[in-house]
Amino acid sequence: MSINNFEWLLDSIDAKVVQLNDFLIFELDDNRITFKDISHHFTWSKYVTNQIIEKLCIDIEKVFTPSERALVIDDDQQVITIDRSKYLEPHYFKSVMIVESQMAQFLFALILGNYPGNSKFKCQFNLGDGQFNALVRRTRLELDKYDITIKKNATLDGNEANIRLLMFEFLHRYETFLRFDDLKKYQKDVDLFLNTLISYYPDIRPYQTQMILNGIYVVLIRLQDNHHVGNCLDDRYLIDFNNLLPSAKKIFKGLNDIYQQLMPDLSSKQTREEAAYYWVNLGLLIGDFSSISRWQGTSLYHKILPTKKLLSQLYNSNFNQSLSDEVIDEFFSIIYRPSGFYLLNSDVILNDDVSDVNQKSSQAHQFPIATAFVHKLLQELAHYFGKNDKQVISALFSDFLGAFLSISNATDLPQINLGISLPAHRGIAVGLKYELENILPRNVFVHRGIYKTDDVVIQQINYSNYQNQLEVVIDGVPNKNEMIYIRRMVEKCYVDKFISDNPTNNLFEV
């Protein structure tokens, strides 16, 4: 189970349907593909392929109107045609499939505490006893990984932090696809809670408001059913009230007052625990790190400071340059967001996909040095927070890479000059220049002609008289393999030059 990916809610058939749809929209280079090629690509049998395509056709008709459909399936010709201009929301189909899955509906009913009973649920989804038992068994197995159980009265129990996280992520990700009729009974309390919090954060943005709102729903639902957070609190939520800044004291006291007003049956200890839990997670969720000192008096404060020092030391040792305090603060203001330190500081369900980002990400080819640095930084952070480094890298790589690129100085990176000389194919040379500029790393300057200062040259014949130049010989429009070779040559030159300029770095050590 992953907070970044709810595809575990799909059964095996629907998972294949979503997989095929994603392939057609995101991965397929052409605008049409035969059933036979689909079967070959996924190593599915002809029977399975036809079954999945038929199911995809049915589901598309349910989700989209004819004018909205990006896929046209021709059973007679055994071919699928893709019109990507109609795919304005590429993840819409997947979201609908996940939300309307039997497992999601089952789980959401448990979350809201309005499960209708086994008989009515089976009738609603036309499930036989065997199908229903398999659904329950699969749900239990997924939840059991995170110390969450389904009680006989059809409620969720176990690790309260993981339950609340699961609820929040589901609401946050799929709120536009859900019917909130069941949440209307909380509306009065939600409005009071929300308005009070917003008064403490006057500069709050709309997306942050929605996150706060979903968090409030989770709190109220769980407390209404007498589920308290105290059993899962750890030192992240330890607060020395006397050492809090006045602004932080005000917010924390306000939260205490809200809980006392809305949940008068809570003990003073439970009230403080709930307030601490919500306040810390609220800050992590909305990125309330405009001032690190605001967190003075919390155990989280003592975790934040070492991470800033880690970034500074790692950058200095690998780039032989120092980052200013302002730049470091800017970096952390970006990553102190839901996808960053929220994941690192929470009892989080990290992404199960631990694939090698270096191999899978196109960004890694464009930014090989930045990629290596971010990998190293995330490894160190994972070890610091006691997390699995592969999971942390898989979940956070893209966000951290973006943050790093926004603050990194281009002058700290090597400059590579690439010359193109194709006298017999000047039109190809022009087109190749523009294409390479979009796929090569930062600080790679592409130009026509070959000069002594060039690091890499592309030409029709091997005639360069300059030493220490990497040469690529082509004759005509480069094919896919030749483009990959060019990119690899440039990347090698780029990395080699960086290592030469920064002999103390260890980013590329195996």
N, C-alpha and C positions, 0 to 999 in steps of 0.2 A: 504494500500500500504506500502511496506517495502523496504528499500534499501537492506536488506539482503535476500529478497525473492520476486521474480518477478512472482510468481505463480498466482497472481491476473490477469495476462495477459491471462491466459487460460480460455476457456469456461468450463462449468460444466462437459461436457463429457471428454475433454482432461485432466482436473484436476483429474478426477477419474482414467484415464489411467496412469498418472504420479504417483498418489498415489499407485496404484496397483504395478507398476514397482518398486518403492522404497521399498515397503513391501517385494516383492519377493527377492530383492537383499540384502537389509540391515537388515530385521527383521526376515525373515523366517529361522528357525533353520535347517530344512531339505532341501534336494535338489529337492523335488517334492511336489506338492500339488494338490488336486482335485478341480474342479470347485465348488463342493458343499462346501468344506471347505473355499474357498474364499468368497462365498456368506454368509456363517455363520460369518466369521471374520468381514466383512464390513457391515453386516446386509443389504445387497443388495438383491433384489428379484432375482429369477432365470433369468428372462428376462434381468434385468439390468446387472447382472454378465456376461451373455453371450455376451451382447452388448459391454461391456467394454473389455472383453477378445478378442473379434473379432477385435475391434479397436486397441488394443495393438498389436495384430498380424500384422495388416496392417501397423501400424506405425513403428514397428521393421523392417519390410522388406524394408521400405523407408530409414531408418537411417543406418542400418547395412547390410553388405554383409552376405551371409549364413555362411561363416567361422567365422564371428565375433559375431554371435548371441549367447547371453548367455541364452536366453529363448527358449525352444522348446515347442510349444503348440500342443497337440494331441487332436483334437476335438472328435475323435472316442472314446478314452479312458477317455475323460473329465478330463485330467490331464496336468499340466505344469511342465516341468523339467528345473532345473536351473544349468548351468555350470558357476560357479563364476570365474573359471580360465580365462575365456574369457572377463571378465568385468574389463579391465585395466583402463578404465575411467568411473567410476560408475555414474558420474553426466552428462555424455555426452548426453544421451538420453533426460533427462529433459531439458537441455540447448537448444537442437535442437527444441524440442516441444514448448518451450517458444518463441524462436526467430521467428519461422515460424508460430506462431499463428496469426490469423487475427487481433487481437487487438494490438499485438506487431508491426505488419507491418503497421497498421493504425497509431499508435503512432509514430513510427520511421519516417514515411513519413512526419508527422506534424513537428517533431523535425528538420529534415533536410530541411524543407521548399520546398519539391518537391512532395507534394500530387497531384496525377494526376486528381483529381476531383471525385465526387461521382460515376458517370456512369462508368468510367474506373476502379475504385476500385472494384465496385460491379461485373463487368465483370471478372476482374482478379481473384476474389475469388468465383465466381459463387454464389453470394449472391442475394436473393430476397430483395424487399424493406423492408419487415418486419424484416428480418435477419439483414440487414444493419442498420436500425433504432435502433434495439436492441443493436447492437455493439456500435454505437455512444453514445447511452444513458448510457450504462455500462461504457464506457470510461470517459464520462463527470462526472458521479457519483464518480468514483475513483479519478479523478483529482480535483474535487471540494473540497474534504476533505483537500486539501493542498493549497487552494487558487490559483488553476491553472484552466484557462478556455480555451476553444477552440473558437477562433474568427471566424466570418463569412468568412474571407479570408483564413481559414484553417491554422492558425498559433496559437502557444501557447502564452498566456498572463497571467498576474497575478503576483504572488510572484516570482520574478526573481531568488532568491536564491534557491527555491525549484525546479524551472524549470531546472536550471543549474545542481543541484544535481541529479535530475532524469536523465538528459542527460548523465552526467558523469558516473553514476553508470551503466547505460545500456551499454554504450560504453566499460567501463572497464570490466564488467562481461562477455560480449558477443562479444568482438572484434574479436575473432577467428572464429565466426560463421557468421559475417556480411560481406557484400560486400561493400567495401569502394569506389566504383566508384564515388559516389556522393560527396566524400570528396576530390577528386583529385584537384579540383579547388582551394583548400586552401593550396596545398602542398608547394608552394614557401614561403608563409607567415609563415606557420607552421615551416618550416626548419629554417628560420631566428629567429623566436621566441625560438625554441628549442635550437638551437646552442648558443644563447645568454644566456639562463638560465643555460645550462650545464657548461658554462664558469665560472659561479659563484659557481657551485657545482661540483668540479672536481672528487670527490669520489662517485658520484651518481652511484647507482646500476641499472642493466638493467630493473628490474621490476619497479623501481622508474621512470626511463626514460619513460616507457610506460604510467605510470600514469600522468606524466607531459604532455606527448603528447596528451592524451585523454582530459586533462583539457584545452589545447590550442585549440583543435578542438571545444570544447564547447564555449569558449570565442569568437572565430572568427565567428562561426555560429550565435550566438546571436547578436553580434555587427554588423555583416553584415546586419542583419534585423532591426538594430536600436533599440535593446533592451538593456537598460543600467541597471546597478546593483544598482544605487544610491537610488532607491526607497525602497530597502530592507536592507540597511546597518544599523547596530546598533553599540553599543559601542565596540563590539569586534574588529571593524576595525578602531577605533580611533588611530591615530598614531601621537605622538609628535616627529616630524622629528628631532628637535634639540637634543633630548635625546637618539636617536638611536646610537648604536655603529658604528664605521666607516665601518665595514664589512656589517652591515645591511643597512646603508645609500647607500652604493655602489649598493647593490642588488635592493633596492627600486628605486634609480635613474635610474638604468638600465631598470627596468620595465616601468617606465615613458617614457623613450626614445623609447622603443619598441612600446608602444601604440601610441605615437606621430607620429612615422614613418609609422605604419601600418594603423592607423585610424586618419588621420590628421583633420577630421571633428569633432572629440571630443573636447569639451571645456577643459580648463585646470582643472576645477573642476571634470569633468567626468573622465579625464585621471588619476587624483590622486585617485579617488574612485575605478576605475577599478584596478589600480596598488595595492592599499591597499587590496582590496578583493582577488585578485589573490595571493598576497604574503602571507597573513595570511593562506589562504586555502592550498597553496602550502606547507608551513611549516608543517601544520597539516597532510597533505596527506603523505608526504615522511618521516615524523618523524624527522624533523629538530630540534631536541632538544638535540643535543650533548652538547650544552651550553645554559642553560636557560637564561643566561645573554644576549644572542643574541636578545632576545625579549624585552629587556629593551626599554622603550619608547612606548610600546603598551599597550593597556588595557588588552590584553591577559596575559601579564606578571603578572599582579596583580591577575589574576585568577589561574595561575599556582602555585605560591608560597603557597597560603593557602592549596592547595590540597596536597602538600608535607608535610606540617605540620599536616594535617589530618591523613595521613598514619602513620606518626611517633607516634602521640598520640594514635591512635587506636591500633597499634601494642604493644606499651608500656603498655597500660592499660589491654590488654587481654593476653599477653604473659609474662608480667613482665620483659621484656627485651627491650633494646634500639637498634634501627637500626642505623647504621653508615650513615653519609651523602653519602658515596660512594655507599652503598647498596640501599639507597633511590633513588639516581640518576640512578642506574642501573635499578631499577624497572620502573621508569618513562620513561627511554629511550626505554623500551620495549612497554609500553602501549601508548606512544605518537606515535601512528601509526594510519592508517586509521580507524581501528575498535575501537580505544580508544577515545582519546580526540577530534578527528575529529567529532565523533558522539555527544559527550557531548558539543562541542563548536559550532556546526552548527545548522542551521534551518533544522534539520535532520528528515527524515522519519524513525522512529525507527521500529523495528520488531513488527508486530501486535500480534505475538504469545507470550502471557504472561503466558505460562504454568509454573508450579512450577519446577524450575530447580532441587531442592532437590529431587523431586520425579522422574524426568525423566532422570537425568544424571547419567551414571555409574561412572563417575569421583567422584561424590558426595559420593558414597559408599567407594571408595578407599581413599578419602581425606576428611573425614567428618569435621575435624577442619579447614582445609584450606578453604573448601566450606563455612562454617559458617562465617569465617573471610571475605572472598571475598563478600559474601552477605551483610554483615554489611558495608563494605567499599563502595560498589556500592550504597547502600541505602543512605549513607551519601553524596556521590558525586552527586547522583540524586537530593537530596534536595538542595545541594549547587548550582547546575546549573539550578534548577527549572524544572526538568524533572520528568516524571512518573517513580517511582522506579522499578515497575514490568517490564516495558518496557526496562529500562536500564539494569536490571539484565538479562533479557532474551537475549538481544542483545550482552552484553559484558562479561557475566559470564565466558565462556570458555577461552577467551583471558586473562582476568584478573587472572583466576585461574592458567593458565600456567605461567604467569609472576610472580605470588606470589610463586609458587612452585620452580621457578628458583632461587629465592633470599632468601627464608625462610631457617632457620637453623634447621636441623633435631634434634639438641640437645634441641630445644625449644619445641619439641613434646614428648609426653609420649612414653615409650617403653613398648610393650606388648609381653609377651612370651606365645606361644601357643604350648602345647605338644600333640602329637598324640600317643596313645597306642592301637594298634589292633593286639594282639599277634597271633590271628588265621587268620589274613588277612594282612600279612606284605606287600604284593604287593599292596594292596589297600592303605595302609598307605603311601607308597612311592609316589604313584600317587596323593593321596590327598594332600600331602605336597607341591608338585610342583604346583598343581592347586590353592591352597590357597595362595601361595606366589604371584600369579599373580592378585588376586582379592582383597586382604586385604589392609588396609591402610599402609602408610609409617610407619616404625619403629615397625612393627609387625614381630616378628621373630618366624618362624615355625620350629619345630624340632620333631624328633621321641623320644618317651619316655616321662615320666612325672616326673617333679621335683618340689621341694618345691617352687621355684621361679616362677613357671608358673602362669599366670593369667587366662588362659582358657585352658581346657583340653578336648580332644576328645577321647573317649574310648568305649569299647564294653559293659561294665557293670559299674555301679556306685560303685566304690570301693575306691575313693580317700580319703586319710586320712588327706589331707591338707585343712585348713580353707581358706575362702575367695577366692576360685577358682570357676569360672563359668564352669559348667560341661555340656557337650553334649554327649549323649549316642547314638551310632549307631551300627548297626550289618550288615556289608557288605558295598557295594558301596552306598554312600549317594545319595538319589534322589534329584530332583530339590528343593523341599520344605525344605529338611534337609540342603542343601547347603545355602539356603536363611537364615535359622535359625542360622547356624554357623556364617555367615557373620554378622547378626544382633547382635549376642552375642558379637562378637569381637568388633564391632563398639560401642556397649554400654559400654563395658569395657574400650575402648580407650577414649571415650568422658568423662566417669565418672572419669577416672584417670586424664585427663587434667583439668577438673573442680576442682578436689581435689588439684592438684598441683598449680592451678591458681585461687584462690578463688575470686579474684576481677574481673574476666572476666565476660562479659555479652553476649557472643556470642550465647548462647543457651537459653537465656531468651525468654519466649513466650510473 
